[in-house]
Amino acid sequence: MGIRAVLWDVDDTIFDYARADRAGMRAHLAAEGLDGLHGTVDEALRHWKELTELHWRRYEERPEGGWQDQRRHRVRDFLERPAMTDAEADAWFDRYVAHYEAAWELFPDALPVLDLLAADYRQAVLSNSSVHAQEPKLRALGVRDRFEAVLCAAELGFAKPAAEAFHAACAALELAPHEVAYVGDRPDTDAVGAREAGLHGIWLDRAGTGGQPGLPRVTDLHQLPALLRADTRFGAPSTFG
C-alpha cells in the first residue's frame, strides 16, 4: 500500500517563520527603545535567532521543561536580565508577539500545494511547538481546515525527532507509519527522524543547500506532488537532488 497521508511541519515549511520573526523583532526593538542593545539591529536580530535556536534545541531534548519556559529563557538571555520574573518575561514576549503576528505569511507555494494534494492525500500537522501557538496561527493564515489534526510536542510530551512524536501523529490518523509521508525544513529533526520512525521523510530544502545524499529532497513545494507520485516507496534517489 502506498502513501495515504502527508504530515506537515509548520514553521519554515508552510509558514515563513524566519521572515516573520525577523520583521517582528525589528519592530519590537524599535517600540521598546532597544535598537542599540546588542550593537546594530542586525546584530540584535542575529543574537535573538541564536538564542531561539539554542532554547528550541533544549526544549526539543527536554520538552517536559515546558514550552513557556523556553520563551522566558530566551527573553532573559536576550535582555541580559537573569532575575526577570516570569510575569515580566511573559509580558515582554507578548508585546513582541503582537509585532510578530503582524508579519505572518504563508510561503507562496504552500496553499496551492496543500489544495492540490487534498484530492489524493489526507493531511495533518506535527510541530515541535504547541497547539496553543499553532492552531491560532493556522486559522489566521486560512489553512486550518486543510488538516485533519494538529499535534504538537508541548501536548504530546515528545518532540521530533523522537519516534514517539511521529507515531502519535500516525495513530491520530489511524494509519501505519509506512502509509505517511512527513515534510519538513530540517533534515535531521524532520526528514531523518521521520524515516527512522518508519515514515517517508522528505526534506524541504528551500535554500538549496543539499548535502544529504539519499534523503528525498525538494527545494519548492511544487515539486512535492511529482515526488509522491513518482515513487511512493522512495526506494530510489530523489530526482530533485
N, C-alpha and C positions, 0 to 999 in steps of 0.2 A: 504494500500500500504506500502511496506517495505522500507528499506533504499536504496536510489538510488545513493548517493554520499558520499564520505569521504572527510572531510575538515581537513586539517593538520595544526598544529603548525610547526615551523621550528626549532628554536634554542632549543637544548637539547631534541628534539623529533626525527627528522631525521638527523639533523646535530649536531655533537659533539661540541657544543659551549663551554662548560666548559673546555674541554681539550685544544681546540684551543686558548681560551682566556688566559689560564694559560701559555701555551707554548709561545704564542706571547708576553705576558707581561714580561716573564722571559728574552726572547731575547732582548726585547726593553730596559729593565732596564740596561742590560749589555752594550748595544750600547750607551745609554745615560749617562753611568757612574753613575747610581743612585742605585746601588746594596744595599748601606747602608742607603738609605733614611728613611726607616721605620724598621730599625733593619735588620734582615735576609731577604733574598729573599722571603722565605716562608711567613714571616710576612707581607712583602710588598704586596705579591700576595693576602693574606687574606684581607688586607685593601682595595685593588683595588676591590675585589669581593664584599665586604661590601658596598663600595661606588656605585658600579654598581647596586646592588640590591636596595639601597636607592633611587638613582635617577631614576631608572626604575619605582619604585612604584610611585614616584611623577609624573613622566611623564604619567603613566597609569591613574592616578587620574585626571590629568590636561593636556591632550595631546595638548591643544591649546598653551601651553607654548613653544612647539617646540621641535622636535626630536634632532635638532642640539644643542639646549641649554643644554639638559641633558648630552650630551657628554662634553660640555665645563665645566659644573659644576663638573663633575667627575674629570676632569684634574686639575682644580683649587684646589679642595679639596685634591686630592692626592698629589699634589706638594706643598700644603700649600701656594699658591700664589693667594690670592683673587683678586689682582689687575691685574692679567694676562689679556691681551687683547683677544678679540675673535679670532683675527688672530693668535696670539701666541698659544692659546689653540688648535685651529684647526690644526696648523702645527705640534704640539706635538702629537696630536691624529692621524694625518695622518701617521706619522712615526711609531707609534705603529701599525696601521692597516696593514702596509706592513709586519710586523713580524707575526701578527695575521693571515693574509690571507695565509701565507706560511704554516700554520699549519692546514688548513681546511681539514676536512674529514667527510664523512657520517658515521653514525653508521653502523656496518656490516650488520645489519638486515634490513636497510632502503630500499635499492634498490631492493632486492628480493621481499619484500612485496609490494612495490609500483607497481612492474611489475605484481605480482600475482593478485592484486586487480583490475588492469586495465581491466581485462576481464569482470568484473561484476559491477564495480562501476566507476562513474565519480569522478575526484579528483581535488581539488583546495587547495589553501593555505590561511589561515587567520593568520596574525602575528601582534604582538604589536610593530613591528619595522617600517621600511619604505620600500617602493618599491625600493627606491634608494639603500638601503642596501641589500634587499633580492633577487631582480632579478639577479644582477651580481653573487651573491653567488650561487644561484640555477643553473645558467648557468655554472659557474666554476666547480660545483660539478657534472654536467652532468645530472641533473634531471628536468630542467625547462620544458622540453617538456612533462613531465608526468602530468602537471597541466593545467587545462583549464584557470584558473585565479589565480592571486596573489594579494591579498588585504591586506593592512597594515594600522595600526592605524594612522600613520602620515598623510596619504592622506584621510582617511575616516573621521577623526575628532572624532572618537570614539575608545576607547581601550577596549579589553577584561578586565573584564567580562561584560561590558555593553551589554545589549541585542541588541542594535543598531548595534554593530560591527558584531555579528553573523547573524543578519537579513540582513545586507548589503551583506554578503557573499552568503547567500541563494538566495537573489534577483539576484545576478550576475549569479547564476546557474539556475535561473528561477525554483527553487524548493521550496516547503514548508519546514519549519524547521523540521517537523517530518520525512521528507524524507532524512535528512542529519545527518551523524554521525561526531562528532568532536573528534580528537585525539590530546592530548597534555600532557606535562610532569608536569603541575602544577594543582593539584586537584581543587583548588578553582577558579583560573582565567580561566582555560581551561574546565575541565570536569563539574564542578558545574555551571559555567557561561553558558556553552552550554546547559546544561539541563534546567536551569531556563529560557533560551531563547526559549525553545521548541525543541531543537535538542537532539540527543542522545550523551551525553557526555561520553567519555572514557578516563580514566586516565592511562597514560603510566608511571608506577612506576618502573623505571629501577633499583632503589636501593632496591626495595622490602620492603619499609618501612611500607606499609599498613596504617591502622588507619582511613580508610574512609568507614565504613560499608555501604553496599548497593550501593556504587558507582562502576559501571563497571570498571574493572581494568585489565590491562595486565602488565607483567613485561618484556616482549620481544615482539617485533612487529610480530614475527612469530605466536604468539597466536591470533593475531587480526582477520585473516580470519575466524577462527573457531568460535570466539565470534560473529562476524557479521552473520554468517550462522546459528548459534545455536539459537539465539534469537534476531531477528531484532527489536523487540519492547522493549527489555531489561526490561521485566516485572518481571524477576526472578533474584535472586542474581547471580553475576558473578561466573562462575565455576573456575575462576582464583584467587579467594580470594578478 
